[in-house]
């Protein structure tokens, strides 16, 4: 694996220099490349996705949904929804300046002669603009990423309606599938080690694109009567393309060097130890069903019991120092983190079939639960657990059961927050001492309000985004 920070530094250097050559002739410095390559840009784009989905945005989503708890300092402020305008400017900059702009450069650099790179770039772009619109609603997209034109309009892009952004995501993914389906012979260059996620495996990228299409079809379930069927159509295509198990999961990849660490590990166990611990909602749900994943999710802290902090109560409870910290499965130096997985696809299938094929929904749900436990623990759950928690049938399966188990399985993922807003499950109550309800969006980006008169400004975090409104 390449040294991640070296890649970032070189990429940023190249981009800031506008791809100007280091020197004329054949004496090119290997440490300051004269032209940005598709390989270098792809690695940089993937790192931007890792930063978006594995960093502060995922921790905030986890706190909002009470999977984890902000126990002290800034994390405790977030626990009570005290974030303010400007708190997420860095995350916005990562999505746009480090991520989306580089997918644009990657597609320009790769050109029509390298559809494999183009296809991967479009999947990564869909992930990044998807995170932006899910968390902020209307966002700049169709007129964004034109800063190099140096015009007034390029510096102040209009904001697209969320409905249009989601349509654009689906278009991107359709194009990506077509690009990725091109034969190797149609490419001058093929990605390899520069693709941290799949090593250039086009088939796995195609399956990922279909899973993302299913995710964003279901995203608009409050708005579209055809969302369930279109979700199933996308999943059928994914299964037809070979999706069959967790080996096809699209994950964020990390290393064992300090500049390559898994971001939950880096934050919770190295940089800000004690800021975030396990949330009582998740731990109590898992304790109640004797869930075998608990030792992987939680690390014991001066006690033999797995404990979580009730939302907003870190400063009140006597056992705060004994609350479990994030376990090694999700927070060790090189632990991978999920972006979209086979298990999520099965839960989407269960939800999509619930209205028309309850038996099929129950089977997909049972398969998802068993698959995830097997993946996390290394072995299938015992018969007692399966009987109690993974033996649903047409007469017993419900949306609440599907979403509660999905909530457990998607720990650390932003998608849990999206699901809660969309379905209302699991049932959550606001943090103790909070003066507002659980936010339905993130606060404004300060720089956008100050410098972009075309920005859509919604200062009230209780206002739902488009797909979250009935």
N, C-alpha and C positions, 0 to 999 in steps of 0.2 A: 504493500500500500504506500502511495506517495505521502510525503509529509504534508499534511493538510495546510498548515500555515504557510509553508513555502509556496504552495500552489496559489493560495489566496494572494500573497504578497506579489508574486510575479504577475498574476492576472491583473491586479489593481494597478501595478506599475505600467503594464502594457497599455491598459485602457486609458490611464491618465495621460500617457504620452501620445495618445491618438494614433498608435501603431507606427510611429516614426522610427526609421531605422537607427540602430545604435551607431553605425558608421557605414560609410560606403565601402564597396569592394567586398572581399571575402573574409575580412577580419570581423566576425560577429561575436560579441560576448555571449557565452552560454548562460550567464547569470542575468542578462538583460536582453531577452530576445527581441529582435527587430520587428517581428510581425506576430500577431496573436494567431495561434493555431486552433483548429477545431477541438483538438484533444485538450488543450489547456482551458478553453472556454467551457467544454463539457464538464470537466472536473469542478470548475468554479461554480457553474450553475447548480450542480448537485450539492455542493457545500452550502449554497444559499438556501436550498430547500431544507437541508439538515438543520440549519440555523433557525429557519422559520418554524418547522414542525417539531423540533426537538428542544427548543430553547424557551424563552420567556413566554411566548404565546401558549405553548402547551402547559407550562406550569400555571399560568393564569387560568386557563380552561379547567385544569384539574382542581384548582382551588374553588372556582365558581361552582363546580359540580360536586364538591366535597369528597372527591377521591383522595385528595391530600389536603393538608391544612397549613396555612401560613401561621407559624407559631411565634414569630418575633420580627422586629424591625419592619422593613418595607413589605415583607410577605404578610405580616399581620395586618398592615393597612389594606392590602389587597383582599385579605380575608373578609374585611368589612366593607368592601367595595369603595375604598377611598382613593382609587386611582383617579388621576386628573389629566386634563388636556396636556399633551406633550410627553406623558409617561411612555408611550409606545412609538415615539418618533424613530428610534433606532431600528425597531422591528419593521416599520414601514420602509425605511431607507434600505434595509436588507432586501425586502421583497422587490423593491423597484430598482434601486441603484446597483445592487450586487446581484440580483436575481433576474428579474424580467428584462432589464437592458442587456444582460449577457446572453439570454436566450435569443434576443433579436440579433446580436452580433454573431452568435453561433450559427444561426440560420443563414445570415448573410455570408459568413466565411465558408460554410459548408457548400452552399449553393445547390443547384439542382443536381449536380453530379454526385452528391452524397446524401441520398434520402434517409439513410440510417441515422445519421447525425440529426437531420431535420426532424425525423419522427420522435427521437428521444427529447429533443429540445421542446417540441410541442407538448409532450406529456409533462415535462417539468414546468413549462409555462402554465399549463392548466392547473397544476398543483399550486403554483405561487399566486396566480390571480384568483384561484379558488379560495385560498386562505384569506386573501385581502377582502374579497366580497363577503365571505361568510362572517367575518368579524366586524366589518365596517359598513356593509350595505352597498350603496352606490360608490363606485371607485373609478378613477381614471383608467381607461384601457384603450379605446379605439383611437384617441388622440394623444395617448401617452407615449413615452419612449422616443420622443423626437427632439430631445434637447440639443443634439448636434446640428440641428437646422439653425439654431441661434436666432430664432424669431420670437416675437412676443407671445404668439399663440403656442409655440412649442414649450415655453416655460410655464404656461398656465392652461394645462389641458382641461377640457370639460370632463365632468364626471358622467359615466354611463350608468343608466338604470341597472339595478341588480338583475332584473329579468333578462336584459340584453347581455349582460356579462355571462350569465349562466348559459345562454344560447351560444355565446362565443366559445365557452369552454367545450360544449358538445361539438362544435365545428372543429375546434383544434384537435380534439381526440379522434374524430372521424378522419381528419387529414393525417394525423399521426399513424393511425392503423394502416392507411394506404401507403404511406412512406415506408413504414417498417416492413410491410409485406413485399417490398421489392427484393429481387434476388441479389445475392452478394455481388454478382457480376455487374450490377447497375450502379455500384459504388466505387469510386476511386479510392476512398479511405474508409476503413471500418474501425469503429471503436473497440477498444480492448480494456487494458488496465486503467485507462482514463475514465472509464465508466465504473465508478465504485459500486454501483448498485447491482448490476447484472453482468458486468464484464463484456458488454456488447451483445448479449443474447437477445436477438430480436423477438423470439417467440415469447419470452417472459415479459418483454416490454409491451407486446401486443395484448397479452392477458391483463397486464396492469391497466392499459388504456381502456379495455372493456370494463374492468371493475370500476374504474373511475367514472365511466359513463353511467354505470348502474348507480353509483353513489349520487351523482348529480341529477339523475332522473328521480330518485327517491327524495332528494333534497326539496323538491317543489311539490311534495305530496299534499300540502295544504292548499296549493294553488291549482293543481291539475288532476282531473279525474282519470287521466291515463297514466299517471306516474307509476303505479304498480305494474301495469302491463309492460311499459317501456323499460322498467327496471328488469323485469324477467327476460325481456328480449335481449338486453345487453348481457345479462348473466348467461343466457343460453349461448350467446356468441363466445363468451369467455370460456365456457366449458367445452364448446366445440373446438376452440383454439388450443385446448389442452389443459386448462385449469383443473387440477385434480387434488391439490393438497397444499400444505403450508410450504413446500419447497419452492412454490412460485410467489411467495410473499415479497412485496416490495418494501425493503427496509432501509433505514439510515444505517450507514456503516461507520464504525469508529475504530480507533487504534489504541495501543497501550502507551504511547508516548504522551506526555502532558499536553502537547498541542493538538492531540487527536482524540481526546477523551470524549466519551459519551457525555452529553450535556447535563443530563440529570445527575450523573455521578459528579461531574465537575462542580455543579452548583451546590448540590445537597451534601456532598461529603468532602469537598476540597475548599471551595471558595467561600461558601456561606453555610457552613455546617450548623444545623439547628434551625435555620430559617423555615424550612419546610419539612413536615413529618406527615405520617399517614392520617387521613381523615376518618372520623368515626363512621360516617355513612357507609363507606366502602368496607371498612374492616368489620363493622357489625353485620353487614349483609353476608360477608364471607364466613364469619364465625358462626352465624345462625345456621348455616348449611354444612358446617365442617368442611369447608372448601379446601381441597388439597393444594391449591395454589398459594395459600397464605404464606408459607415459609419462603416462597420465591418472591412474593410481593413485598413482604415486610421483613425488617431486621429488628430483632429484639433489642430492647434498651433497658438493662438493669431489671428485667422481669422475665417471667416465663410465659406471660400472656401477650397475645397480639392486641395492641391497643391503638385507637385512633383518637384524635382530638375532635370534640364536637365543634362545629363551625362557630367561630367567634369567641371560643371559651379558653383559649390557650393561657390567658393571664388569670383565669379563675380556678382552674382545676389543679388539685394538689399533685396529681400524677403526671404533670406536663413533661418532666424529664424522662419518664418511662414510656412515653408514647413511641410507638414503633417508627423507625426511620424507613426510607424507601429501600426495598430489598435489592439483592444483587442481580436478580433477573433483569431488572430495568435500570439499575444504577450501579454498574461496575464499569471499570475503565473502557473496555471494548465491547460492552453489551450493545447489540443492535437494537434499534427502536423501530416500530412499525410505521409505515406510511399508509399502505392499504394492503389487506391480507385476504387470504382464502377464507378465514374465519369470518371476517366482515362480510364477504360475499355471501356466505351461507346465512348469516343473520339478515342480510338484505333480502335474500330469497324467501326466508321465513316470513318476514314482514309483508313482502309483496304478494305472497300466496294466501295470506290470512283471510282475505275477503272472498276468495273464490275456490280455494283448495286447502281446507284446514288440515287434512291429512298430510299433504305435501309440506305445508308450513311446519307442522309438528316434526316431520322427519328432518327438514333442513335445520330446525332449531336444535334437535337432539344431536345431529351430526356436528353442529358448530360447537356446542358445549364440550362434547367428548374430544373433538379435534384440538380445541384450545388447551384443555387440561393435559392432554397427551403431549402437546408441543412444549408446554411450560415445565411439566414435571418429569417428562421422559417416559411416562407410562400412562396407560388408560386409567380412568377413575375406577374405583372398585364397584362391585355390584350394588352395594347399598346406596352409594352416591348416584349411580345411574338411575336406580329405581326412584329415588326421591327427586332428582333434578334433571334428568335427561331421558325421560320415558313418556313424554307428552304424546297425546293422540288428538284426533280431530275434536273430541269433546272437551279437552282440557287446555289446549293451547290458547294463549291470549297475547295481546300486544304487550301488556305489562310484563309478562314472563320473558318474552323475547327481548325487550329493551333492558330489563334488569340484568339478564345474563350478558347481553351485549355490553352494558355498562361495566361489568366486571372484566370482560375479556379485552376491552379497548383501553385499559388503564394507560395513562400518559398521553393519550391521543386527543387532539383538538376535536375530533369527530364526536366524542362523548358530549361535549358542550352543544354541538350542532344538533345531535339527536335529542338531548333534553329539551332544547328550545322547540324542536319540531314536534315532539310527541308528548312532552310532559312527564316522561319516565326517565329515571326513577323519580318518585315523589320527593321533592326537596323543599325545605323551608329556609328562609333567609337566615344568615348568621346572627347569633345572639349579639345584640348591641348595634346591629346595622340599622341605619336610618332610612335605607332604601331597600327595595326588593332586589333579588339577584339580577344583575345586569343582563340585558338582552343583546348588548353590543359592547364594543370597546369605545373609549373616549376619543374625541377628535384628535387629529394630528395637528399639533400647534403650528408647524411650519406651513401646512396647507392653508389653515385659516388666515395666517399672516400674509402669505405671499401669492396665494392662488384665489382670485376673486370668483373663479368658476367652481370652487370646491363646494360640495354638498356638506353643509355643517349641521350635524345633529348633536346638540350638547347634552341631551337627556339620554342616559344609558338605558333607561327603561323602555325606550321606543324600539319596537321590534324592527328587524330588517324585513325586506319585502317578503321573502319566502317564509318568514316566521309569523306573518300577520294573516289572520283569517279573512 
